[in-house]
Amino acid sequence: MSDAADRSLLILARDLFFRAKLEAVARAAGVEPVWRGAASLAVVELSGEASVQRIRELVAAGVSVLAFGSHVQVEWLRAARDAGAEAVPNSQVEEALRRRLAS
């Protein structure tokens, strides 16, 4: 994420705890979090088929997607990967986002 236009991160998370943590990670990396509009990277909380469909739409639009969800909801993590996202359990999302923003 080197170009100024690419310095935004779309956060699609219902859980306020995770949203705040992800916003903090983004800001620490100099990236402005957004909740709508265009971005080169999106973080999507897995919450059912609608979130997997949103991942498909983002990937089709050329957006890189990091998805996260409960480690016990293996089927949603797998569906997100099948839709083109990097999918990690909740416990790994902050580190995965830090890694993505550093590259």
Secondary structure by P-SEA (a helix, b strand, c coil): cccccccbbbbbcccaaaaaaaaaaaaaacbbbbccccccbbbbccccaaaaaaaaaaaaabbbbbbbccccaaaaaaaaaaacccccccccaaaaaaaaaac
